[in-house]
Amino acid sequence: MKQGCKIIDLGESKAIKCGGEPADHECNEDAICFDTKDGERVQFKDPEQADKWYNENHKKVIGGSVACSICGRAAVDNAMWL
């Protein structure tokens, strides 16, 4: 079983706990996700849908990343990839 990393909220700060979240698969980078100013994360498996959504909502996007299409974990959330 693979071990992933997890972001933990610590009041007004965050920490990264490596190896704390078991995964039953090898993560891929087949999805795209965007984080918004509202704290929402939207994810797309279809790049054309991602482009369309981004073009319509780019003013509220604060970040984007590739993500796993199986579990949804974004590359920016995984300390091993930072």
Beta strands, then each sheet from edge to edge (+ up, - down):
strand 1: 2-10
strand 2: 13-23
strand 3: 31-36
strand 4: 41-44
strand 5: 61-67
sheet 1: 1+ 2-
sheet 2: 4+ 3- 5+
end
